[in-house]
Amino acid sequence: MTDIVNSTIPLTDIVNSPLPVYAMLVPLIGVILIAVLRKIPNQREAVTLISAFLMFSFVISMLPTVLSGKVIEFKLITLFSNLDIKFKVDALGLFFAITASFLWIVTSFYSIGYVRGAKEKNQTRYFMCFAAAMFAAIGVAFSGNMLTTYIFYEIITLCTFPLVAHKGTTEALRGARIYFIYLLGTSIAFQLSAIFLTYHATGTLDFSNQGIFNEARANGLSNVFIYVTFGLFIAGIAKAGAMPFHAWLPNAMVAPTPVSALLHAVAVVKTGVFVILKVVLHIFGIDLLAKLGLGTALIYFASFTIITASIIALRQTNLKARLAYSTISQLSYIIFGAALLSPSGITGSIMHLVVHAFGKITLFFCAGAIYIATHKTDIKELNGIGKKMPITMAAYTLGAFSMIGIPPFGGFLTKWFLLTGTIENKYFPLMAVLAASSILNASYFLPITYKAFFRELPEDETPEMTEAPYIMVVPLCLTALGTIALFFFPNLFLDLANTVVKSL
């Protein structure tokens, strides 16, 4: 009964079902089968694709229930009083799960083309870790409390560490060590401490639409305690890439490009900002954060990252490095929107989960296609490349337009909601942050398009088309078209986002 009171969800609106567990078991079984079929590459990759499609099917099957206003729950095990390992599928979790599971399908096709084109070693381990990472990402999406979230949050770090270190070079191993130390170190030192403090103060870690600190505060819990706990949570979720806990992200770019796409668009960084959303909306609650001024503090924290990371991106000459700093900036839009604590701001924050995912995965797919087709990685080398790779560079341009926020692309929708959110709460000076950020976005994305299409090829290069294999080009075209589809057909995701906002 305590769980029902804490969640503020009527008993009639809760559906007990193991569906979320089934969705998670699919990639986990896939890991085993990929290992078994390690000597038969075609069947091994078939397992990857079948697992991705099956998981997406399970996720989508829960959509009618959630859109009807119900929540799916499943308790796995009780550890202590009011502390369980349990799963809960609500509108926010399903939003993230749909995005991640669909893009796993696209990334799986792309990965097959990439690892074979690049003749990567340890391909079985690569696909095993990829599937394991998706298992953990869906585990975070469907977690019913902060303890379950933390467990799967850490599993993601463990599963993706071998992917970052995949190439085995000195540079790759160094990048993987930084990745591991930052993500595991901050989560153990700060996030785990915050979880202990929260359970000690409130007696629960279950997510609630109104937050779980209100009763404890009414019973005398000090504001200082809440300030400290909130700060520990934010510092402990380094996967969100907010400064100064961002250095792991550029260093992780030593990984193969599909892994970078996984890190930046599907699993790792999206898990980070998703967990921050859960902390803001369902651990502390928008009313409490507004009363204590923590929303305002978080806005300025996010604004600093948005602008600073964009300025650093301008200075990067390596294409993946520029995209990495762009990701650091763009992720903080999600934190920024949530911290506005207004309906439009929160809607924009949630929508940017999917909009950024499609835009950024397109850009990384394009970077990988360029590498496979031409072995070029530096922006200075891209003069005239649009003549040799017109499809890839057209897709890059569409993804860039979405990131900048130009209509008719999905990025325009999220920036519109964020601007509206600043007006709703009268944060008028912060409109300048969004405007400046868009100008900076254009400044580091569009010169690449200009070089590709309006500069001449080097004299020693022939203009014949050298696109990457079709198994890579088709996925990047689909995600590029997705950035437009999200502008014209955003209803499914908007319905889920609006369901979240109404529940608050």
PyMOL commands that set and color helices and strands:
alter all, ss='L'
color gray80, all
select helices_A, chain A and resi 2-7+11-13+19-36+41-61+63-67+91-117+123-141+146-164+170-202+214-218+223-236+238-240+248-254+257-266+268-284+286-292+294-314+319-339+343-374+379-381+385-388+390-404+410-424+428-454+470-488+491-503
alter helices_A, ss='H'
color red, helices_A
select strands_A, chain A and resi 14-16+71-80+83-89
alter strands_A, ss='S'
color yellow, strands_A
deselect
rebuild
show_as cartoon
